[in-house]
Amino acid sequence: MNVLIKNIYNPFKTQCQIVRNLHVSPIYLKTQAGRYRITPKKDFPLTYEMANPPHMIASRKAWNSWNTSNVQGGLRSSETAVEDHFIRKFMIGTWHGLFVSEIIIKRQHNIIRIAGLISRTASSRKMYFLIGYTEELLSIWLQCPVKLELQTVADKKDVIFKYI
Amino acid sequence: MNISSIILRRHNHIKNTKLVGRLFYTAVEEKIEIPKRIPRGPTDILRALESTLQRDPTAAHYKYHDDPYLMPKSNTSKRTYAMAEESGRKAAHWVRSENPELFNHKECDPAIDLFFPKQVYDENSEVTEKDLKDVIGKNQVSDAIVINKILTTKGIEVSPETKQSLLELLCYNNSEDTLDEEYIEERWFKQSSRLRERQRKTWKDGNIAEEIFISIDNPTADAYSAIIQGMAKYFQVDRANQLYEEALQKGFVLNADAYNSLIRVANFFKEGYDLRWAYINNILLSMNQAEVKPNLRTLNALLWALSTMGNSKNIKDLTLKTLRQFKDLGIEPCLGSWYYVLITFCKERGPKSNILGNILTQIEGKEFSIQDLADTNFFVTAMDVAKNHLNNIVLGKRVHNLLLKGNNYNLIGDSYKESVYYRHYFGLVLMNTSIDEFMEQFYYKMVPNIYVPEPAVMEDVLKQVEALGATEYLPKLWSDIVIFDQNLREKLINIVLNIMVDNPAKESSELAERFFNIAWDIYTTISEQNLEKINRLSFTGDMLGSIMTVILRYGDFEKACTIMNDLSKSHTTILGVPKFDALSLFVDHCIKNKSPTRAIVCIQYAADSGFPEAVSLGAKLNQHLTLDEIHLNKLSNIIDLKLQ
């Protein structure tokens, strides 16, 4: 492909040679992203979200980021992706060791809602402090209203779907 | 209209038929009136939707997270959670103010000032008059002072209008920063009203407001008005009056609010009621001469002054007259005015007055927005009057309906006023309805999400349960007491135990089991207290006796024995003794369980405690069980067993 383009845009060379490269070996269509490998002892815990591979999105599980920036005419698609990554990093760091699920980021109009499951290892008072801190700092950073929608689980094991 | 005419033409042949003709004619005559367009704001739809929502009593307030672990259940947790969240917010603001250079990116469009770091002003900042205007508009007092200082040192002239608004800002705030408007929770829980009611001089003499006032070469009437209002607001009354006289001498026309503020502090100038009223009349006369139109705040200031003038009938007449005159002027009283009327008419030691009913007929079904700070006092005072002054539940319910109307709930004030309001309302309903109605319609609905009863209110509820023997509510009440952290209050424990002892549950009923659980719960919570706790609740003999009685009635002999052991072991440390009935019941159960050793311990305890009836216990034991030699010896050591 590269060669082809080069040749097209190089009028001197086009006349002498046109090369087309072909793959002759079969393609190894192994997809690895978003999948977990089985461990020898079969003791690796998976949540429901982790247990379903990416092609199950929209049938057995849903998206982790909800926004309209990638539909036709959507705005700020790259900014949204970077911000979502920032939010995830921020949440994991601020709520250290508390999140037991993926962090779900939902955007509607100018509001960002961040949802997830947290374990009850911190006292509820501390959690309220973190809620206030996170909401305020993220709204200052992203300059729009940010809200947390958290649910607590009594035991980390409650969210484990299976072991592999 | 068009369609009907087409149909008419097509069906011409049946037009003659009377019925059809009439039918279509009516359709033709119908006129469609297009209503006039109502201009709507951008948030009107949201407001309309919001007005269809009511407070859901089964859920916590929406400021709390909707999760069982994060939902507050007692008054303390409500307060801590909300304040913790707010302190988190403050921490975020602190992070921003420490690193302002990191927060200068611009995502929002249009730019929203609140998202950007606050401008910090110091001696070297480049400032203009526009900056000063900006910070005055944003109510930033200390920044305004700094900018003003920079401007004066640099010799930049400020326009008289800006200087006047700076003076007004400083006078209004006593040259101090106020709590940021964003921190609503801190405002809600601060109980500022109680501080405000204490009237003492808080005006800082020689503060910047005064400096600015002096620096104005020829102070205008507006400048005088501002400084008089400021001084009167913070009770520097003498100087306020002095400046007022000065302004009068110069022939200035002050604004209405300056006059109002002087009326408000009239009680500082004149001790006697007649003198005070004469002074106020003087102010009103000079208002009249200066042709200043009084406003709502004038009315409120007058009513407030009248409410401080004792209890005579004359004052009440004057109050009504004032209301009438202002009504003639076209000034409708606000809730704050009604609050002053209420405190004038319904004094603690005065005659009863039904004015609350009259007020309610005037304002029922209306929606209010805040017009005076005193507006927030109305509901709590009205409920207080309904309960303590009149004890009239119908009025209480009318007040409550008014509170729930529209956005009137915004006028409840702060958390302190809210809880006082509900304390009165609960007490009123409790005294005037059956316990069933109270529990069904009020208690289950409002507790704990809208209101958590304070220990005193809980005590009243328990007393009512005790008086009516409505023991079926006791388990629910006890579990609430535990949740609300009131389970170490001696008064409440004693009432609960008394109810259980005086109203024995049917044997082997569900209630008996619940009673047993409550009694055992009381025992374990008291005995498992932290040893280092300062105000530890310790057992009294009566308490242990009652617990033992309830447990024995349920039939758990072993647990009763542990309590008996406690009693006999710490005989010297436990205050008071149990009732004799409890001990007698224990001996009965010992006989039933054929356990003479334990019975003897109990008899020993009874004898040590000085019960003369201990002898009869011994006799009973001896009669029902055949005792061996050792037991008999022990028994005869304790009491004089001549009965054999």
Chai-1 contact restraints between the chains, C-beta under 6 A:
chainA,res_idxA,chainB,res_idxB,connection_type,confidence,min_distance_angstrom,max_distance_angstrom,comment,restraint_id
A,R120,B,Y69,contact,1.0,0.0,6.0,A-B,restraint_1
A,S124,B,Y69,contact,1.0,0.0,6.0,A-B,restraint_2
A,S124,B,L70,contact,1.0,0.0,6.0,A-B,restraint_3
A,R125,B,T80,contact,1.0,0.0,6.0,A-B,restraint_4
A,R125,B,A84,contact,1.0,0.0,6.0,A-B,restraint_5
A,Y128,B,Y81,contact,1.0,0.0,6.0,A-B,restraint_6
A,Y128,B,A84,contact,1.0,0.0,6.0,A-B,restraint_7
A,Y128,B,E85,contact,1.0,0.0,6.0,A-B,restraint_8
A,F129,B,A84,contact,1.0,0.0,6.0,A-B,restraint_9
A,F129,B,G88,contact,1.0,0.0,6.0,A-B,restraint_10
A,I131,B,E85,contact,1.0,0.0,6.0,A-B,restraint_11
A,G132,B,E85,contact,1.0,0.0,6.0,A-B,restraint_12
A,G132,B,G88,contact,1.0,0.0,6.0,A-B,restraint_13
A,G132,B,R89,contact,1.0,0.0,6.0,A-B,restraint_14
A,Y133,B,G88,contact,1.0,0.0,6.0,A-B,restraint_15
A,Y133,B,A91,contact,1.0,0.0,6.0,A-B,restraint_16
A,Y133,B,A92,contact,1.0,0.0,6.0,A-B,restraint_17
A,E136,B,R89,contact,1.0,0.0,6.0,A-B,restraint_18
A,E136,B,A92,contact,1.0,0.0,6.0,A-B,restraint_19
A,L137,B,A92,contact,1.0,0.0,6.0,A-B,restraint_20
A,I140,B,R96,contact,1.0,0.0,6.0,A-B,restraint_21
A,I140,B,F115,contact,1.0,0.0,6.0,A-B,restraint_22
A,Q143,B,E107,contact,1.0,0.0,6.0,A-B,restraint_23
A,Q143,B,C108,contact,1.0,0.0,6.0,A-B,restraint_24
A,Q143,B,F115,contact,1.0,0.0,6.0,A-B,restraint_25
A,Q151,B,D67,contact,1.0,0.0,6.0,A-B,restraint_26
A,T152,B,D67,contact,1.0,0.0,6.0,A-B,restraint_27
A,T152,B,Y69,contact,1.0,0.0,6.0,A-B,restraint_28
